[in-house]
């Protein structure tokens, strides 16, 4: 991190701590007591995934801290209940997980059970059936870990971005089994044991038996397409993807999924008709923010949490005061006739 970025980051954190001390976060929770907060996670680290992939993995310690905060200030509800217009329910929050990683059960479930929290898992079912590590994630983790080690040793034989791009281009048109062969070659090149990483299931999704077990325990499994294909680039095939995804989830859980998470967060209104034809009644994006009474259920916003967020930043974005401040500023600009 450059000195300039460090100073900006330090100043931001100081400002947030001051605002929290002055009660502005409490004010935000009060002003947004009728809003719905949907929080998005992907994985909870089994080892040190959060160090090298902080955007997608949080540590169990961080996750526990977040749940402790939610237990104190929010009513954590299941998605179906939270989407109902019930004025008696205030401070509503929903916890969601994308993809359905094995670490959901290993790391997140015990913490959520402690607080009695439900959760919705938007499940991509292809790698549930094919129990192989997700190639992109495992490759990205190993390359970044190797680069970090070389920096500590004051040597550099590997360029992270270029090596990862080369690997992704190499596996682009391959089958899942062929991708796994390429991944094995990469681990050999990096001097890492493929079997050790694979057996830890750091980058595996839940298997069918685990999905069934967690569904029986009350955790909610919903649509994320069978092969994690975004709707923007795959509009023509999205109907088949959703149908395959739905059939697999029904087989695994005995329940028909009716809620959807846009893979990679990419969405547009062109996909809505197809989603509705597939029986989808709500869809979550990666657009940041809270959801108010007028929110369209096919483009619900979420709070994307990551290991990069300090606790005070998590509280800042979930209390909604940021949106309140921006709303007031926008109204003043409108009154003054100031254009954006």
C-alpha positions as CSV (number, residue, x, y, z in Angstrom):
1,X,0.0,0.0,0.0
2,X,1.4,3.4,-1.0
3,X,1.8,6.1,1.6
4,X,-1.0,8.2,0.0
5,X,-3.4,5.3,0.1
6,X,-2.4,4.5,3.7
7,X,-3.1,8.1,4.8
8,X,-6.5,8.2,3.0
9,X,-7.4,4.8,4.6
10,X,-6.3,6.0,8.1
11,X,-8.2,9.2,7.7
12,X,-11.4,7.3,6.7
13,X,-11.1,4.9,9.6
14,X,-10.6,7.8,12.1
15,X,-13.7,9.5,10.6
16,X,-15.8,6.4,11.0
17,X,-14.7,5.8,14.6
18,X,-15.6,9.4,15.4
19,X,-19.0,9.1,13.7
20,X,-19.7,5.9,15.7
21,X,-18.7,7.6,18.9
22,X,-21.0,10.5,18.2
23,X,-23.9,8.2,17.7
24,X,-24.4,8.5,14.0
25,X,-24.4,4.8,13.4
26,X,-27.2,4.4,16.0
27,X,-29.0,7.2,14.2
28,X,-28.6,5.3,10.9
29,X,-30.0,2.1,12.4
30,X,-33.0,4.1,13.7
31,X,-33.6,5.9,10.4
32,X,-33.3,2.6,8.4
33,X,-35.2,0.4,10.9
34,X,-37.7,-0.5,8.2
35,X,-35.1,-1.3,5.6
36,X,-33.9,-4.9,4.7
37,X,-30.2,-5.5,5.0
38,X,-29.0,-8.5,2.9
39,X,-25.4,-9.5,3.6
40,X,-23.3,-11.5,1.1
41,X,-20.5,-13.9,1.9
42,X,-18.7,-16.5,-0.3
43,X,-16.3,-18.5,1.8
44,X,-15.1,-18.7,5.4
45,X,-11.4,-19.7,5.5
46,X,-10.4,-23.1,6.5
47,X,-6.7,-22.1,6.5
48,X,-5.4,-18.8,5.2
49,X,-7.5,-18.2,2.2
50,X,-8.6,-14.8,3.5
51,X,-4.9,-13.6,3.4
52,X,-4.6,-14.1,-0.3
53,X,-8.2,-13.9,-1.5
54,X,-9.7,-11.3,1.0
55,X,-12.5,-10.3,-1.4
56,X,-14.0,-13.8,-1.4
57,X,-13.0,-15.3,2.0
58,X,-13.2,-14.0,5.5
59,X,-11.7,-15.6,8.6
60,X,-13.8,-17.5,11.1
61,X,-12.8,-14.9,13.7
62,X,-14.0,-12.0,11.5
63,X,-17.3,-13.9,10.7
64,X,-18.0,-14.6,14.3
65,X,-17.4,-10.9,15.1
66,X,-19.9,-9.9,12.4
67,X,-22.5,-12.4,13.7
68,X,-22.1,-11.0,17.2
69,X,-22.8,-7.5,16.0
70,X,-25.9,-8.6,14.0
71,X,-27.2,-10.5,17.1
72,X,-27.0,-7.2,19.0
73,X,-28.6,-4.8,16.5
74,X,-30.6,-6.8,13.9
75,X,-33.4,-9.3,13.6
76,X,-31.7,-12.0,11.4
77,X,-34.5,-13.7,9.4
78,X,-34.9,-16.3,6.7
79,X,-35.2,-14.8,3.2
80,X,-38.9,-15.7,2.8
81,X,-39.9,-14.1,6.0
82,X,-37.7,-11.0,5.5
83,X,-39.2,-10.3,2.1
84,X,-42.8,-10.1,3.4
85,X,-44.1,-6.7,4.1
86,X,-44.6,-6.9,7.9
87,X,-44.4,-3.5,9.6
88,X,-44.0,-5.3,13.0
89,X,-40.6,-6.6,11.9
90,X,-37.9,-4.0,12.3
91,X,-34.1,-4.1,11.7
92,X,-34.4,-7.0,9.3
93,X,-31.3,-8.7,8.1
94,X,-30.6,-11.8,5.9
95,X,-27.4,-13.7,5.7
96,X,-26.6,-15.1,2.3
97,X,-23.7,-17.3,0.9
98,X,-23.0,-17.6,-2.8
99,X,-21.9,-20.8,-4.5
100,X,-22.1,-23.2,-1.6
101,X,-18.6,-23.9,-0.4
102,X,-17.7,-26.8,1.8
103,X,-16.4,-24.3,4.4
104,X,-20.0,-23.0,4.8
105,X,-20.8,-26.1,6.8
106,X,-17.4,-26.5,8.4
107,X,-16.9,-22.9,9.6
108,X,-20.1,-20.8,9.2
109,X,-22.8,-23.3,10.4
110,X,-21.5,-23.8,13.9
111,X,-21.3,-20.0,14.5
112,X,-24.8,-19.4,13.0
113,X,-26.2,-22.2,15.1
114,X,-24.8,-20.6,18.2
115,X,-26.9,-17.4,17.5
116,X,-29.8,-19.3,16.1
117,X,-29.4,-17.6,12.7
118,X,-30.9,-18.9,9.4
119,X,-29.0,-18.5,6.1
120,X,-29.7,-18.7,2.4
121,X,-27.1,-20.5,0.2
122,X,-27.3,-19.7,-3.5
123,X,-26.0,-23.0,-4.8
124,X,-24.2,-23.6,-8.1
125,X,-24.8,-27.3,-8.5
126,X,-22.2,-28.4,-11.1
127,X,-19.3,-28.6,-8.7
128,X,-21.6,-30.2,-6.1
129,X,-21.9,-33.2,-8.4
130,X,-18.3,-33.0,-9.6
131,X,-16.3,-32.9,-6.4
132,X,-13.2,-31.1,-7.8
133,X,-11.6,-27.9,-6.5
134,X,-12.8,-24.7,-8.3
135,X,-9.8,-24.2,-10.8
136,X,-9.8,-20.4,-10.8
137,X,-9.9,-20.0,-7.1
138,X,-7.3,-22.7,-6.3
139,X,-4.9,-21.4,-9.0
140,X,-5.3,-17.8,-7.8
141,X,-4.7,-18.7,-4.2
142,X,-1.6,-20.7,-5.0
143,X,-0.1,-18.2,-7.3
144,X,-0.6,-15.3,-4.9
145,X,0.7,-17.3,-2.0
146,X,3.8,-18.2,-4.0
147,X,4.3,-14.5,-4.9
148,X,4.0,-13.5,-1.3
149,X,6.6,-16.0,-0.3
150,X,9.0,-14.8,-3.0
151,X,8.6,-11.2,-1.9
152,X,9.6,-12.2,1.7
153,X,12.6,-13.9,0.4
154,X,13.5,-10.9,-1.8
155,X,13.3,-12.8,-5.0
156,X,10.8,-12.8,-7.9
157,X,10.5,-15.6,-10.4
158,X,6.7,-15.4,-10.8
159,X,4.4,-12.6,-12.0
160,X,1.0,-13.2,-10.4
161,X,-1.3,-11.5,-12.9
162,X,0.4,-12.8,-16.0
163,X,0.7,-16.4,-14.7
164,X,-3.0,-16.4,-13.6
165,X,-4.2,-14.9,-16.9
166,X,-2.2,-17.5,-18.8
167,X,-3.7,-20.3,-16.8
168,X,-7.3,-19.0,-17.2
169,X,-6.7,-18.7,-21.0
170,X,-5.3,-22.2,-21.0
171,X,-8.3,-23.8,-19.4
172,X,-11.0,-21.7,-21.0
173,X,-12.4,-24.3,-23.4
174,X,-11.6,-27.4,-21.3
175,X,-13.9,-29.8,-19.6
176,X,-13.9,-29.9,-15.8
177,X,-11.7,-33.0,-15.8
178,X,-9.2,-31.4,-18.2
179,X,-9.2,-28.3,-16.1
180,X,-8.3,-30.5,-13.1
181,X,-5.4,-32.0,-15.0
182,X,-4.1,-28.5,-15.8
183,X,-4.5,-27.5,-12.2
184,X,-2.4,-30.5,-11.2
185,X,0.3,-29.4,-13.6
186,X,0.2,-25.9,-12.1
187,X,0.6,-27.2,-8.5
188,X,3.6,-29.3,-9.6
189,X,5.1,-26.2,-11.3
190,X,4.6,-24.3,-8.0
191,X,6.0,-27.1,-5.9
192,X,2.8,-27.6,-4.0
193,X,1.0,-30.9,-3.2
194,X,-2.3,-31.0,-5.2
195,X,-3.6,-33.8,-3.0
196,X,-3.0,-31.9,0.3
197,X,-4.9,-28.8,-0.9
198,X,-7.6,-31.0,-2.5
199,X,-8.1,-33.2,0.5
200,X,-8.6,-30.1,2.7
201,X,-11.5,-29.1,0.4
202,X,-10.5,-25.4,0.7
203,X,-11.9,-24.8,-2.8
204,X,-14.6,-27.5,-3.0
205,X,-18.3,-27.0,-2.8
206,X,-20.6,-29.0,-0.5
207,X,-21.2,-32.5,-1.7
208,X,-24.8,-33.9,-2.2
209,X,-25.0,-35.6,1.2
210,X,-23.9,-32.3,3.0
211,X,-26.5,-30.2,1.1
212,X,-29.2,-32.7,2.1
213,X,-28.1,-32.6,5.7
214,X,-27.9,-28.8,6.0
215,X,-31.3,-28.5,4.3
216,X,-32.8,-30.8,6.9
217,X,-31.3,-28.6,9.6
218,X,-33.3,-25.6,8.1
219,X,-30.7,-23.9,5.9
220,X,-32.1,-22.6,2.7
221,X,-30.7,-23.5,-0.7
222,X,-31.6,-21.4,-3.7
223,X,-30.7,-20.8,-7.4
224,X,-27.3,-19.6,-8.7
225,X,-27.3,-21.4,-12.1
226,X,-25.9,-24.9,-12.6
227,X,-22.5,-23.8,-14.0
228,X,-22.3,-20.3,-12.5
229,X,-23.0,-18.5,-15.8
230,X,-23.9,-14.9,-15.6
231,X,-27.1,-13.8,-17.3
232,X,-25.6,-10.9,-19.2
233,X,-23.3,-13.0,-21.4
234,X,-25.5,-16.1,-21.4
235,X,-29.1,-14.9,-21.8
236,X,-30.0,-17.5,-24.5
237,X,-28.9,-20.4,-22.3
238,X,-30.1,-19.1,-18.9
239,X,-33.4,-20.9,-19.1
240,X,-31.7,-24.3,-19.4
241,X,-29.2,-23.3,-16.7
242,X,-31.9,-22.4,-14.3
243,X,-33.9,-25.5,-15.0
244,X,-30.9,-27.8,-14.4
245,X,-30.0,-25.9,-11.3
246,X,-33.6,-26.1,-10.0
247,X,-33.9,-29.8,-10.7
248,X,-30.7,-30.6,-8.9
249,X,-31.7,-28.5,-5.8
250,X,-35.2,-30.2,-5.7
251,X,-33.5,-33.6,-5.8
252,X,-31.1,-32.6,-3.0
253,X,-33.5,-30.7,-0.7
254,X,-37.0,-31.8,-1.6
255,X,-38.0,-28.1,-1.9
256,X,-38.5,-25.9,-5.0
257,X,-36.1,-22.9,-5.1
258,X,-37.7,-19.6,-6.1
259,X,-35.0,-17.1,-5.3
260,X,-31.9,-16.3,-7.3
261,X,-28.5,-14.7,-7.0
262,X,-26.9,-13.3,-10.2
263,X,-23.6,-15.1,-10.7
264,X,-20.7,-12.6,-10.5
265,X,-23.3,-10.0,-9.6
266,X,-23.9,-9.2,-13.3
267,X,-27.5,-8.4,-14.2
268,X,-29.8,-6.5,-16.5
269,X,-33.5,-6.2,-16.9
270,X,-33.4,-8.3,-20.1
271,X,-33.1,-11.3,-17.9
272,X,-36.1,-10.6,-15.8
273,X,-38.7,-12.1,-18.1
274,X,-36.8,-15.3,-18.2
275,X,-36.3,-15.4,-14.5
276,X,-40.0,-14.9,-14.0
277,X,-40.8,-17.7,-16.5
278,X,-38.5,-19.9,-14.4
279,X,-40.5,-19.2,-11.3
280,X,-38.1,-16.8,-9.7
281,X,-39.7,-14.3,-7.3
282,X,-36.6,-12.5,-6.0
283,X,-33.1,-12.0,-7.2
284,X,-30.1,-10.5,-5.4
285,X,-27.3,-8.5,-7.1
286,X,-23.9,-7.3,-5.9
287,X,-25.1,-3.7,-6.0
288,X,-24.3,-2.2,-2.6
289,X,-26.9,-0.8,-0.3
290,X,-30.0,-1.5,1.8
291,X,-33.5,-2.4,0.5
292,X,-36.4,-0.1,1.2
293,X,-40.2,-0.6,0.7
294,X,-40.1,0.4,-3.0
295,X,-37.2,-2.0,-3.9
296,X,-37.8,-4.3,-6.9
297,X,-37.5,-7.9,-5.8
298,X,-35.6,-8.8,-9.0
299,X,-32.7,-6.5,-8.3
300,X,-32.3,-6.5,-4.5
301,X,-29.1,-4.9,-3.2
302,X,-26.6,-6.5,-0.8
303,X,-23.8,-5.7,1.6
304,X,-20.8,-7.5,0.3
305,X,-18.6,-8.3,3.3
306,X,-14.9,-9.2,3.0
307,X,-11.8,-9.6,5.1
308,X,-10.6,-6.2,3.8
309,X,-13.4,-4.5,5.8
310,X,-12.6,-3.4,9.3
311,X,-15.4,-4.0,11.8
312,X,-16.2,-0.3,11.9
313,X,-16.6,-0.3,8.1
314,X,-19.0,-3.2,8.3
315,X,-21.1,-1.3,10.9
316,X,-21.0,1.8,8.7
317,X,-22.4,0.1,5.6
318,X,-25.0,-2.0,7.5
319,X,-26.4,0.9,9.5
320,X,-27.3,2.8,6.3
321,X,-26.2,6.2,7.5
322,X,-24.1,6.6,4.4
323,X,-27.2,6.4,2.2
324,X,-29.0,8.8,4.4
325,X,-26.2,11.3,4.1
326,X,-26.0,10.9,0.3
327,X,-29.8,11.3,0.1
328,X,-29.7,14.6,2.0
329,X,-26.8,15.9,-0.1
330,X,-28.6,15.0,-3.3
331,X,-31.7,16.9,-2.1
332,X,-29.7,20.0,-1.4
333,X,-28.0,19.8,-4.8
334,X,-31.4,19.5,-6.4
335,X,-32.8,22.5,-4.5
336,X,-29.7,24.5,-5.5
337,X,-30.0,23.4,-9.1
338,X,-26.5,21.8,-9.1
339,X,-26.0,19.2,-11.7
340,X,-24.1,16.0,-11.0
